[in-house]
Amino acid sequence: MLEGAKAATETVDALRVGAATMKAMQSNDAHCQIIELQYYSAATLMMLTRPWMRSMSRLRTLEAELEELEGAQLEEQLLQPATTAPVAPVHVPAGRQPNRPVPAKPTAELAALQAEMAL
């Protein structure tokens, strides 16, 4: 933003120098046109830079507020107790047992991982 402001200032200064040079070279009518051009150039620069800087500042403020709200919402979700879905009862006919998975036998790789994690 500082570089943009500096460039705008240099442009306005250059327009002033150019207008002064043209004033010395041209008649009074041309001088009035140059002053008018300089005025419109300076006004255009101000309209282009100042509202843009204000808009960018507002945008950064709004983005920071949004991040804060999202963080608070995420924190609130993480702090809420976990809810589990109710388990529907399973009807098992008389004399039959539900099938349960057989636990897998530990392998050498699993035993090595468990030993490593214990350290």
Backbone atoms as SQL, in Angstrom:
CREATE TABLE atoms (id INTEGER PRIMARY KEY, chain TEXT, resi INTEGER, resn TEXT, atom TEXT, x REAL, y REAL, z REAL);
INSERT INTO atoms VALUES
  (1, 'A', 1, 'MET', 'N', 0.827, -1.182, 0.000),
  (2, 'A', 1, 'MET', 'CA', 0.000, 0.000, 0.000),
  (3, 'A', 1, 'MET', 'C', 0.873, 1.247, 0.000),
  (4, 'A', 2, 'LEU', 'N', 2.007, 1.182, 0.727),
  (5, 'A', 2, 'LEU', 'CA', 2.909, 2.331, 0.758),
  (6, 'A', 2, 'LEU', 'C', 3.515, 2.573, -0.620),
  (7, 'A', 3, 'GLU', 'N', 3.858, 1.504, -1.324),
  (8, 'A', 3, 'GLU', 'CA', 4.418, 1.658, -2.654),
  (9, 'A', 3, 'GLU', 'C', 3.384, 2.272, -3.597),
  (10, 'A', 4, 'GLY', 'N', 2.135, 1.843, -3.455),
  (11, 'A', 4, 'GLY', 'CA', 1.068, 2.406, -4.281),
  (12, 'A', 4, 'GLY', 'C', 0.858, 3.878, -4.008),
  (13, 'A', 5, 'ALA', 'N', 0.891, 4.259, -2.740),
  (14, 'A', 5, 'ALA', 'CA', 0.731, 5.665, -2.375),
  (15, 'A', 5, 'ALA', 'C', 1.913, 6.490, -2.891),
  (16, 'A', 6, 'LYS', 'N', 3.111, 5.911, -2.789),
  (17, 'A', 6, 'LYS', 'CA', 4.298, 6.618, -3.275),
  (18, 'A', 6, 'LYS', 'C', 4.213, 6.802, -4.788),
  (19, 'A', 7, 'ALA', 'N', 3.790, 5.762, -5.491),
  (20, 'A', 7, 'ALA', 'CA', 3.657, 5.853, -6.948),
  (21, 'A', 7, 'ALA', 'C', 2.606, 6.895, -7.322),
  (22, 'A', 8, 'ALA', 'N', 1.514, 6.944, -6.583),
  (23, 'A', 8, 'ALA', 'CA', 0.468, 7.932, -6.858),
  (24, 'A', 8, 'ALA', 'C', 0.995, 9.340, -6.633),
  (25, 'A', 9, 'THR', 'N', 1.758, 9.538, -5.569),
  (26, 'A', 9, 'THR', 'CA', 2.334, 10.848, -5.276),
  (27, 'A', 9, 'THR', 'C', 3.304, 11.269, -6.380),
  (28, 'A', 10, 'GLU', 'N', 4.140, 10.319, -6.802),
  (29, 'A', 10, 'GLU', 'CA', 5.087, 10.632, -7.871),
  (30, 'A', 10, 'GLU', 'C', 4.354, 10.979, -9.167),
  (31, 'A', 11, 'THR', 'N', 3.260, 10.285, -9.440),
  (32, 'A', 11, 'THR', 'CA', 2.482, 10.565, -10.645),
  (33, 'A', 11, 'THR', 'C', 1.893, 11.961, -10.597),
  (34, 'A', 12, 'VAL', 'N', 1.335, 12.321, -9.453),
  (35, 'A', 12, 'VAL', 'CA', 0.751, 13.659, -9.307),
  (36, 'A', 12, 'VAL', 'C', 1.837, 14.721, -9.445),
  (37, 'A', 13, 'ASP', 'N', 2.991, 14.469, -8.840),
  (38, 'A', 13, 'ASP', 'CA', 4.101, 15.420, -8.962),
  (39, 'A', 13, 'ASP', 'C', 4.538, 15.563, -10.420),
  (40, 'A', 14, 'ALA', 'N', 4.606, 14.447, -11.128),
  (41, 'A', 14, 'ALA', 'CA', 4.986, 14.486, -12.542),
  (42, 'A', 14, 'ALA', 'C', 3.957, 15.252, -13.357),
  (43, 'A', 15, 'LEU', 'N', 2.687, 15.075, -13.035),
  (44, 'A', 15, 'LEU', 'CA', 1.642, 15.827, -13.728),
  (45, 'A', 15, 'LEU', 'C', 1.790, 17.322, -13.476),
  (46, 'A', 16, 'ARG', 'N', 2.144, 17.672, -12.258),
  (47, 'A', 16, 'ARG', 'CA', 2.333, 19.095, -11.934),
  (48, 'A', 16, 'ARG', 'C', 3.500, 19.684, -12.719),
  (49, 'A', 17, 'VAL', 'N', 4.611, 18.941, -12.766),
  (50, 'A', 17, 'VAL', 'CA', 5.779, 19.415, -13.515),
  (51, 'A', 17, 'VAL', 'C', 5.434, 19.530, -14.990),
  (52, 'A', 18, 'GLY', 'N', 4.737, 18.523, -15.509),
  (53, 'A', 18, 'GLY', 'CA', 4.337, 18.562, -16.913),
  (54, 'A', 18, 'GLY', 'C', 3.413, 19.730, -17.199),
  (55, 'A', 19, 'ALA', 'N', 2.497, 19.989, -16.285),
  (56, 'A', 19, 'ALA', 'CA', 1.586, 21.118, -16.464),
  (57, 'A', 19, 'ALA', 'C', 2.340, 22.442, -16.449),
  (58, 'A', 20, 'ALA', 'N', 3.322, 22.555, -15.564),
  (59, 'A', 20, 'ALA', 'CA', 4.114, 23.795, -15.504),
  (60, 'A', 20, 'ALA', 'C', 4.903, 23.992, -16.784),
  (61, 'A', 21, 'THR', 'N', 5.467, 22.918, -17.314),
  (62, 'A', 21, 'THR', 'CA', 6.227, 23.010, -18.567),
  (63, 'A', 21, 'THR', 'C', 5.317, 23.397, -19.721),
  (64, 'A', 22, 'MET', 'N', 4.162, 22.757, -19.772),
  (65, 'A', 22, 'MET', 'CA', 3.211, 23.067, -20.836),
  (66, 'A', 22, 'MET', 'C', 2.710, 24.507, -20.729),
  (67, 'A', 23, 'LYS', 'N', 2.570, 24.962, -19.509),
  (68, 'A', 23, 'LYS', 'CA', 2.116, 26.342, -19.292),
  (69, 'A', 23, 'LYS', 'C', 3.090, 27.328, -19.923),
  (70, 'A', 24, 'ALA', 'N', 4.361, 27.053, -19.766),
  (71, 'A', 24, 'ALA', 'CA', 5.370, 27.945, -20.331),
  (72, 'A', 24, 'ALA', 'C', 5.373, 27.883, -21.848),
  (73, 'A', 25, 'MET', 'N', 5.001, 26.750, -22.420),
  (74, 'A', 25, 'MET', 'CA', 5.087, 26.555, -23.863),
  (75, 'A', 25, 'MET', 'C', 3.796, 26.921, -24.606),
  (76, 'A', 26, 'GLN', 'N', 2.689, 26.832, -23.955),
  (77, 'A', 26, 'GLN', 'CA', 1.405, 26.978, -24.642),
  (78, 'A', 26, 'GLN', 'C', 0.730, 28.302, -24.283),
  (79, 'A', 27, 'SER', 'N', -0.349, 28.532, -24.947),
  (80, 'A', 27, 'SER', 'CA', -1.117, 29.750, -24.687),
  (81, 'A', 27, 'SER', 'C', -1.985, 29.560, -23.450),
  (82, 'A', 28, 'ASN', 'N', -2.717, 30.563, -23.083),
  (83, 'A', 28, 'ASN', 'CA', -3.582, 30.544, -21.910),
  (84, 'A', 28, 'ASN', 'C', -4.673, 29.483, -22.029),
  (85, 'A', 29, 'ASP', 'N', -5.204, 29.281, -23.236),
  (86, 'A', 29, 'ASP', 'CA', -6.262, 28.284, -23.463),
  (87, 'A', 29, 'ASP', 'C', -5.753, 26.873, -23.176),
  (88, 'A', 30, 'ALA', 'N', -4.560, 26.563, -23.650),
  (89, 'A', 30, 'ALA', 'CA', -3.964, 25.247, -23.416),
  (90, 'A', 30, 'ALA', 'C', -3.676, 25.059, -21.933),
  (91, 'A', 31, 'HIS', 'N', -3.274, 26.146, -21.299),
  (92, 'A', 31, 'HIS', 'CA', -2.990, 26.094, -19.873),
  (93, 'A', 31, 'HIS', 'C', -4.246, 25.676, -19.083),
  (94, 'A', 32, 'CYS', 'N', -5.364, 26.241, -19.420),
  (95, 'A', 32, 'CYS', 'CA', -6.616, 25.882, -18.734),
  (96, 'A', 32, 'CYS', 'C', -6.958, 24.412, -18.946),
  (97, 'A', 33, 'GLN', 'N', -6.715, 23.910, -20.136),
  (98, 'A', 33, 'GLN', 'CA', -6.981, 22.503, -20.418),
  (99, 'A', 33, 'GLN', 'C', -6.053, 21.597, -19.615),
  (100, 'A', 34, 'ILE', 'N', -4.809, 21.990, -19.479),
  (101, 'A', 34, 'ILE', 'CA', -3.849, 21.189, -18.708),
  (102, 'A', 34, 'ILE', 'C', -4.232, 21.170, -17.233),
  (103, 'A', 35, 'ILE', 'N', -4.615, 22.312, -16.705),
  (104, 'A', 35, 'ILE', 'CA', -5.033, 22.366, -15.303),
  (105, 'A', 35, 'ILE', 'C', -6.254, 21.476, -15.097),
  (106, 'A', 36, 'GLU', 'N', -7.179, 21.545, -16.027),
  (107, 'A', 36, 'GLU', 'CA', -8.373, 20.703, -15.924),
  (108, 'A', 36, 'GLU', 'C', -7.989, 19.225, -15.989),
  (109, 'A', 37, 'LEU', 'N', -7.082, 18.864, -16.891),
  (110, 'A', 37, 'LEU', 'CA', -6.608, 17.487, -16.999),
  (111, 'A', 37, 'LEU', 'C', -5.904, 17.056, -15.726),
  (112, 'A', 38, 'GLN', 'N', -5.092, 17.927, -15.169),
  (113, 'A', 38, 'GLN', 'CA', -4.395, 17.628, -13.922),
  (114, 'A', 38, 'GLN', 'C', -5.394, 17.407, -12.787),
  (115, 'A', 39, 'TYR', 'N', -6.426, 18.234, -12.723),
  (116, 'A', 39, 'TYR', 'CA', -7.445, 18.087, -11.689),
  (117, 'A', 39, 'TYR', 'C', -8.141, 16.736, -11.810),
  (118, 'A', 40, 'TYR', 'N', -8.549, 16.371, -13.024),
  (119, 'A', 40, 'TYR', 'CA', -9.241, 15.102, -13.215),
  (120, 'A', 40, 'TYR', 'C', -8.320, 13.909, -12.957),
  (121, 'A', 41, 'SER', 'N', -7.042, 14.059, -13.305),
  (122, 'A', 41, 'SER', 'CA', -6.084, 12.980, -13.035),
  (123, 'A', 41, 'SER', 'C', -5.906, 12.772, -11.536),
  (124, 'A', 42, 'ALA', 'N', -5.747, 13.857, -10.802),
  (125, 'A', 42, 'ALA', 'CA', -5.583, 13.757, -9.349),
  (126, 'A', 42, 'ALA', 'C', -6.844, 13.192, -8.702),
  (127, 'A', 43, 'ALA', 'N', -8.011, 13.637, -9.171),
  (128, 'A', 43, 'ALA', 'CA', -9.267, 13.127, -8.621),
  (129, 'A', 43, 'ALA', 'C', -9.426, 11.646, -8.916),
  (130, 'A', 44, 'THR', 'N', -9.033, 11.234, -10.111),
  (131, 'A', 44, 'THR', 'CA', -9.118, 9.822, -10.472),
  (132, 'A', 44, 'THR', 'C', -8.192, 8.986, -9.597),
  (133, 'A', 45, 'LEU', 'N', -6.972, 9.472, -9.399),
  (134, 'A', 45, 'LEU', 'CA', -6.038, 8.753, -8.536),
  (135, 'A', 45, 'LEU', 'C', -6.586, 8.607, -7.120),
  (136, 'A', 46, 'MET', 'N', -7.172, 9.662, -6.602),
  (137, 'A', 46, 'MET', 'CA', -7.729, 9.592, -5.247),
  (138, 'A', 46, 'MET', 'C', -8.878, 8.603, -5.179),
  (139, 'A', 47, 'MET', 'N', -9.734, 8.600, -6.195),
  (140, 'A', 47, 'MET', 'CA', -10.866, 7.668, -6.188),
  (141, 'A', 47, 'MET', 'C', -10.393, 6.231, -6.315),
  (142, 'A', 48, 'LEU', 'N', -9.301, 6.037, -7.052),
  (143, 'A', 48, 'LEU', 'CA', -8.803, 4.677, -7.245),
  (144, 'A', 48, 'LEU', 'C', -8.065, 4.147, -6.027),
  (145, 'A', 49, 'THR', 'N', -7.358, 5.006, -5.320),
  (146, 'A', 49, 'THR', 'CA', -6.535, 4.523, -4.208),
  (147, 'A', 49, 'THR', 'C', -7.266, 4.511, -2.876),
  (148, 'A', 50, 'ARG', 'N', -7.883, 5.577, -2.520),
  (149, 'A', 50, 'ARG', 'CA', -8.474, 5.652, -1.179),
  (150, 'A', 50, 'ARG', 'C', -9.614, 4.679, -0.944),
  (151, 'A', 51, 'PRO', 'N', -10.618, 4.620, -1.804),
  (152, 'A', 51, 'PRO', 'CA', -11.679, 3.637, -1.542),
  (153, 'A', 51, 'PRO', 'C', -11.142, 2.213, -1.578),
  (154, 'A', 52, 'TRP', 'N', -10.158, 1.962, -2.446),
  (155, 'A', 52, 'TRP', 'CA', -9.585, 0.630, -2.526),
  (156, 'A', 52, 'TRP', 'C', -8.908, 0.263, -1.220),
  (157, 'A', 53, 'MET', 'N', -8.154, 1.203, -0.647),
  (158, 'A', 53, 'MET', 'CA', -7.478, 0.919, 0.612),
  (159, 'A', 53, 'MET', 'C', -8.493, 0.706, 1.725),
  (160, 'A', 54, 'ARG', 'N', -9.547, 1.498, 1.747),
  (161, 'A', 54, 'ARG', 'CA', -10.578, 1.306, 2.769),
  (162, 'A', 54, 'ARG', 'C', -11.274, -0.033, 2.578),
  (163, 'A', 55, 'SER', 'N', -11.537, -0.401, 1.330),
  (164, 'A', 55, 'SER', 'CA', -12.194, -1.676, 1.059),
  (165, 'A', 55, 'SER', 'C', -11.312, -2.835, 1.486),
  (166, 'A', 56, 'MET', 'N', -10.021, -2.751, 1.209),
  (167, 'A', 56, 'MET', 'CA', -9.109, -3.825, 1.601),
  (168, 'A', 56, 'MET', 'C', -9.040, -3.936, 3.118),
  (169, 'A', 57, 'SER', 'N', -9.039, -2.818, 3.798),
  (170, 'A', 57, 'SER', 'CA', -9.015, -2.838, 5.258),
  (171, 'A', 57, 'SER', 'C', -10.276, -3.489, 5.797),
  (172, 'A', 58, 'ARG', 'N', -11.421, -3.131, 5.223),
  (173, 'A', 58, 'ARG', 'CA', -12.678, -3.746, 5.653),
  (174, 'A', 58, 'ARG', 'C', -12.678, -5.234, 5.358),
  (175, 'A', 59, 'LEU', 'N', -12.148, -5.606, 4.204),
  (176, 'A', 59, 'LEU', 'CA', -12.102, -7.016, 3.833),
  (177, 'A', 59, 'LEU', 'C', -11.243, -7.804, 4.809),
  (178, 'A', 60, 'ARG', 'N', -10.087, -7.264, 5.173),
  (179, 'A', 60, 'ARG', 'CA', -9.219, -7.951, 6.140),
  (180, 'A', 60, 'ARG', 'C', -9.922, -8.073, 7.493),
  (181, 'A', 61, 'THR', 'N', -10.624, -7.030, 7.915),
  (182, 'A', 61, 'THR', 'CA', -11.347, -7.075, 9.184),
  (183, 'A', 61, 'THR', 'C', -12.430, -8.137, 9.144),
  (184, 'A', 62, 'LEU', 'N', -13.179, -8.189, 8.045),
  (185, 'A', 62, 'LEU', 'CA', -14.240, -9.187, 7.923),
  (186, 'A', 62, 'LEU', 'C', -13.678, -10.603, 7.869),
  (187, 'A', 63, 'GLU', 'N', -12.553, -10.793, 7.178),
  (188, 'A', 63, 'GLU', 'CA', -11.936, -12.116, 7.132),
  (189, 'A', 63, 'GLU', 'C', -11.475, -12.543, 8.517),
  (190, 'A', 64, 'ALA', 'N', -10.905, -11.620, 9.286),
  (191, 'A', 64, 'ALA', 'CA', -10.463, -11.944, 10.645),
  (192, 'A', 64, 'ALA', 'C', -11.658, -12.313, 11.522),
  (193, 'A', 65, 'GLU', 'N', -12.766, -11.572, 11.382),
  (194, 'A', 65, 'GLU', 'CA', -13.966, -11.891, 12.160),
  (195, 'A', 65, 'GLU', 'C', -14.521, -13.250, 11.768),
  (196, 'A', 66, 'LEU', 'N', -14.510, -13.566, 10.479),
  (197, 'A', 66, 'LEU', 'CA', -15.002, -14.857, 10.016),
  (198, 'A', 66, 'LEU', 'C', -14.157, -15.994, 10.571),
  (199, 'A', 67, 'GLU', 'N', -12.840, -15.838, 10.533),
  (200, 'A', 67, 'GLU', 'CA', -11.957, -16.861, 11.091),
  (201, 'A', 67, 'GLU', 'C', -12.211, -17.045, 12.579),
  (202, 'A', 68, 'GLU', 'N', -12.418, -15.944, 13.287),
  (203, 'A', 68, 'GLU', 'CA', -12.690, -16.018, 14.724),
  (204, 'A', 68, 'GLU', 'C', -13.992, -16.760, 14.995),
  (205, 'A', 69, 'LEU', 'N', -15.035, -16.440, 14.212),
  (206, 'A', 69, 'LEU', 'CA', -16.327, -17.118, 14.395),
  (207, 'A', 69, 'LEU', 'C', -16.232, -18.597, 14.053),
  (208, 'A', 70, 'GLU', 'N', -15.525, -18.926, 12.971),
  (209, 'A', 70, 'GLU', 'CA', -15.360, -20.334, 12.607),
  (210, 'A', 70, 'GLU', 'C', -14.583, -21.077, 13.683),
  (211, 'A', 71, 'GLY', 'N', -13.554, -20.440, 14.240),
  (212, 'A', 71, 'GLY', 'CA', -12.778, -21.064, 15.317),
  (213, 'A', 71, 'GLY', 'C', -13.628, -21.295, 16.556),
  (214, 'A', 72, 'ALA', 'N', -14.458, -20.310, 16.898),
  (215, 'A', 72, 'ALA', 'CA', -15.327, -20.455, 18.067),
  (216, 'A', 72, 'ALA', 'C', -16.352, -21.558, 17.830),
  (217, 'A', 73, 'GLN', 'N', -16.876, -21.632, 16.613),
  (218, 'A', 73, 'GLN', 'CA', -17.859, -22.674, 16.290),
  (219, 'A', 73, 'GLN', 'C', -17.209, -24.052, 16.351),
  (220, 'A', 74, 'LEU', 'N', -15.997, -24.189, 15.834),
  (221, 'A', 74, 'LEU', 'CA', -15.293, -25.460, 15.873),
  (222, 'A', 74, 'LEU', 'C', -14.978, -25.846, 17.310),
  (223, 'A', 75, 'GLU', 'N', -14.548, -24.882, 18.104),
  (224, 'A', 75, 'GLU', 'CA', -14.247, -25.153, 19.509),
  (225, 'A', 75, 'GLU', 'C', -15.500, -25.616, 20.247),
  (226, 'A', 76, 'GLU', 'N', -16.622, -24.960, 19.949),
  (227, 'A', 76, 'GLU', 'CA', -17.889, -25.342, 20.582),
  (228, 'A', 76, 'GLU', 'C', -18.279, -26.772, 20.204),
  (229, 'A', 77, 'GLN', 'N', -18.069, -27.121, 18.940),
  (230, 'A', 77, 'GLN', 'CA', -18.394, -28.478, 18.496),
  (231, 'A', 77, 'GLN', 'C', -17.490, -29.500, 19.167),
  (232, 'A', 78, 'LEU', 'N', -16.217, -29.154, 19.331),
  (233, 'A', 78, 'LEU', 'CA', -15.284, -30.091, 19.954),
  (234, 'A', 78, 'LEU', 'C', -15.549, -30.267, 21.444),
  (235, 'A', 79, 'LEU', 'N', -16.085, -29.241, 22.078),
  (236, 'A', 79, 'LEU', 'CA', -16.335, -29.317, 23.521),
  (237, 'A', 79, 'LEU', 'C', -17.645, -30.025, 23.856),
  (238, 'A', 80, 'GLN', 'N', -18.520, -30.184, 22.878),
  (239, 'A', 80, 'GLN', 'CA', -19.782, -30.866, 23.139),
  (240, 'A', 80, 'GLN', 'C', -19.520, -32.354, 23.323),
  (241, 'A', 81, 'PRO', 'N', -20.272, -33.012, 24.255),
  (242, 'A', 81, 'PRO', 'CA', -20.060, -34.443, 24.454),
  (243, 'A', 81, 'PRO', 'C', -20.458, -35.213, 23.197),
  (244, 'A', 82, 'ALA', 'N', -19.733, -36.281, 22.968),
  (245, 'A', 82, 'ALA', 'CA', -20.017, -37.103, 21.791),
  (246, 'A', 82, 'ALA', 'C', -21.354, -37.790, 21.964),
  (247, 'A', 83, 'THR', 'N', -22.119, -37.796, 20.926),
  (248, 'A', 83, 'THR', 'CA', -23.407, -38.486, 20.972),
  (249, 'A', 83, 'THR', 'C', -23.309, -39.732, 20.118),
  (250, 'A', 84, 'THR', 'N', -23.915, -40.792, 20.610),
  (251, 'A', 84, 'THR', 'CA', -23.923, -42.042, 19.852),
  (252, 'A', 84, 'THR', 'C', -25.346, -42.346, 19.466),
  (253, 'A', 85, 'ALA', 'N', -25.470, -42.959, 18.332),
  (254, 'A', 85, 'ALA', 'CA', -26.795, -43.321, 17.857),
  (255, 'A', 85, 'ALA', 'C', -27.336, -44.453, 18.715),
  (256, 'A', 86, 'PRO', 'N', -28.632, -44.460, 19.008),
  (257, 'A', 86, 'PRO', 'CA', -29.182, -45.546, 19.797),
  (258, 'A', 86, 'PRO', 'C', -29.057, -46.867, 19.027),
  (259, 'A', 87, 'VAL', 'N', -28.721, -47.894, 19.760),
  (260, 'A', 87, 'VAL', 'CA', -28.546, -49.207, 19.158),
  (261, 'A', 87, 'VAL', 'C', -29.893, -49.907, 19.127),
  (262, 'A', 88, 'ALA', 'N', -30.271, -50.336, 17.937),
  (263, 'A', 88, 'ALA', 'CA', -31.543, -51.039, 17.794),
  (264, 'A', 88, 'ALA', 'C', -31.380, -52.466, 18.316),
  (265, 'A', 89, 'PRO', 'N', -32.367, -52.977, 19.049),
  (266, 'A', 89, 'PRO', 'CA', -32.244, -54.338, 19.550),
  (267, 'A', 89, 'PRO', 'C', -32.258, -55.336, 18.384),
  (268, 'A', 90, 'VAL', 'N', -31.438, -56.359, 18.528),
  (269, 'A', 90, 'VAL', 'CA', -31.348, -57.398, 17.506),
  (270, 'A', 90, 'VAL', 'C', -32.159, -58.592, 17.968),
  (271, 'A', 91, 'HIS', 'N', -33.056, -59.035, 17.117),
  (272, 'A', 91, 'HIS', 'CA', -33.875, -60.205, 17.463),
  (273, 'A', 91, 'HIS', 'C', -33.118, -61.465, 17.072),
  (274, 'A', 92, 'VAL', 'N', -32.819, -62.281, 18.077),
  (275, 'A', 92, 'VAL', 'CA', -32.124, -63.540, 17.848),
  (276, 'A', 92, 'VAL', 'C', -33.106, -64.666, 18.161),
  (277, 'A', 93, 'PRO', 'N', -33.332, -65.573, 17.205),
  (278, 'A', 93, 'PRO', 'CA', -34.254, -66.672, 17.476),
  (279, 'A', 93, 'PRO', 'C', -33.748, -67.522, 18.642),
  (280, 'A', 94, 'ALA', 'N', -34.674, -68.128, 19.346),
  (281, 'A', 94, 'ALA', 'CA', -34.319, -68.958, 20.508),
  (282, 'A', 94, 'ALA', 'C', -33.392, -70.086, 20.090),
  (283, 'A', 95, 'GLY', 'N', -32.373, -70.329, 20.898),
  (284, 'A', 95, 'GLY', 'CA', -31.437, -71.410, 20.653),
  (285, 'A', 95, 'GLY', 'C', -30.301, -71.038, 19.721),
  (286, 'A', 96, 'ARG', 'N', -30.273, -69.839, 19.216),
  (287, 'A', 96, 'ARG', 'CA', -29.179, -69.434, 18.316),
  (288, 'A', 96, 'ARG', 'C', -28.427, -68.272, 18.957),
  (289, 'A', 97, 'GLN', 'N', -27.164, -68.262, 18.787),
  (290, 'A', 97, 'GLN', 'CA', -26.329, -67.181, 19.293),
  (291, 'A', 97, 'GLN', 'C', -25.910, -66.298, 18.104),
  (292, 'A', 98, 'PRO', 'N', -25.836, -65.013, 18.317),
  (293, 'A', 98, 'PRO', 'CA', -25.387, -64.165, 17.205),
  (294, 'A', 98, 'PRO', 'C', -23.928, -64.469, 16.862),
  (295, 'A', 99, 'ASN', 'N', -23.608, -64.322, 15.603),
  (296, 'A', 99, 'ASN', 'CA', -22.233, -64.543, 15.159),
  (297, 'A', 99, 'ASN', 'C', -21.366, -63.385, 15.615),
  (298, 'A', 100, 'ARG', 'N', -20.260, -63.724, 16.251),
  (299, 'A', 100, 'ARG', 'CA', -19.304, -62.716, 16.696),
  (300, 'A', 100, 'ARG', 'C', -18.003, -62.934, 15.937),
  (301, 'A', 101, 'PRO', 'N', -17.351, -61.877, 15.582),
  (302, 'A', 101, 'PRO', 'CA', -16.079, -62.079, 14.876),
  (303, 'A', 101, 'PRO', 'C', -15.046, -62.691, 15.797),
  (304, 'A', 102, 'VAL', 'N', -14.265, -63.550, 15.244),
  (305, 'A', 102, 'VAL', 'CA', -13.206, -64.213, 16.008),
  (306, 'A', 102, 'VAL', 'C', -12.026, -63.268, 16.046),
  (307, 'A', 103, 'PRO', 'N', -11.493, -62.974, 17.270),
  (308, 'A', 103, 'PRO', 'CA', -10.356, -62.065, 17.323),
  (309, 'A', 103, 'PRO', 'C', -9.157, -62.649, 16.583),
  (310, 'A', 104, 'ALA', 'N', -8.476, -61.796, 15.843),
  (311, 'A', 104, 'ALA', 'CA', -7.309, -62.240, 15.078),
  (312, 'A', 104, 'ALA', 'C', -6.153, -62.500, 16.022),
  (313, 'A', 105, 'LYS', 'N', -5.366, -63.509, 15.685),
  (314, 'A', 105, 'LYS', 'CA', -4.194, -63.831, 16.492),
  (315, 'A', 105, 'LYS', 'C', -3.124, -62.787, 16.214),
  (316, 'A', 106, 'PRO', 'N', -2.430, -62.348, 17.281),
  (317, 'A', 106, 'PRO', 'CA', -1.396, -61.339, 17.056),
  (318, 'A', 106, 'PRO', 'C', -0.286, -61.889, 16.163),
  (319, 'A', 107, 'THR', 'N', 0.115, -61.102, 15.230),
  (320, 'A', 107, 'THR', 'CA', 1.216, -61.494, 14.342),
  (321, 'A', 107, 'THR', 'C', 2.517, -60.935, 14.884),
  (322, 'A', 108, 'ALA', 'N', 3.585, -61.360, 14.291),
  (323, 'A', 108, 'ALA', 'CA', 4.907, -60.889, 14.728),
  (324, 'A', 108, 'ALA', 'C', 5.017, -59.380, 14.510),
  (325, 'A', 109, 'GLU', 'N', 4.453, -58.894, 13.416),
  (326, 'A', 109, 'GLU', 'CA', 4.502, -57.459, 13.129),
  (327, 'A', 109, 'GLU', 'C', 3.730, -56.661, 14.175),
  (328, 'A', 110, 'LEU', 'N', 2.541, -57.174, 14.560),
  (329, 'A', 110, 'LEU', 'CA', 1.741, -56.511, 15.581),
  (330, 'A', 110, 'LEU', 'C', 2.472, -56.521, 16.914),
  (331, 'A', 111, 'ALA', 'N', 3.079, -57.650, 17.249),
  (332, 'A', 111, 'ALA', 'CA', 3.822, -57.745, 18.509),
  (333, 'A', 111, 'ALA', 'C', 4.988, -56.767, 18.516),
  (334, 'A', 112, 'ALA', 'N', 5.666, -56.584, 17.367),
  (335, 'A', 112, 'ALA', 'CA', 6.785, -55.655, 17.284),
  (336, 'A', 112, 'ALA', 'C', 6.287, -54.223, 17.457),
  (337, 'A', 113, 'LEU', 'N', 5.148, -53.893, 16.842),
  (338, 'A', 113, 'LEU', 'CA', 4.582, -52.561, 17.004),
  (339, 'A', 113, 'LEU', 'C', 4.189, -52.289, 18.450),
  (340, 'A', 114, 'GLN', 'N', 3.560, -53.272, 19.092),
  (341, 'A', 114, 'GLN', 'CA', 3.167, -53.099, 20.486),
  (342, 'A', 114, 'GLN', 'C', 4.388, -52.900, 21.370),
  (343, 'A', 115, 'ALA', 'N', 5.468, -53.636, 21.097),
  (344, 'A', 115, 'ALA', 'CA', 6.694, -53.488, 21.891),
  (345, 'A', 115, 'ALA', 'C', 7.304, -52.109, 21.660),
  (346, 'A', 116, 'GLU', 'N', 7.259, -51.641, 20.421),
  (347, 'A', 116, 'GLU', 'CA', 7.791, -50.317, 20.104),
  (348, 'A', 116, 'GLU', 'C', 6.992, -49.216, 20.771),
  (349, 'A', 117, 'MET', 'N', 5.680, -49.358, 20.807),
  (350, 'A', 117, 'MET', 'CA', 4.819, -48.351, 21.426),
  (351, 'A', 117, 'MET', 'C', 4.974, -48.326, 22.933),
  (352, 'A', 118, 'ALA', 'N', 5.351, -49.422, 23.521),
  (353, 'A', 118, 'ALA', 'CA', 5.521, -49.483, 24.970),
  (354, 'A', 118, 'ALA', 'C', 6.725, -48.677, 25.424),
  (355, 'A', 119, 'LEU', 'N', 7.676, -48.453, 24.520),
  (356, 'A', 119, 'LEU', 'CA', 8.876, -47.694, 24.885),
  (357, 'A', 119, 'LEU', 'C', 8.544, -46.307, 25.056);
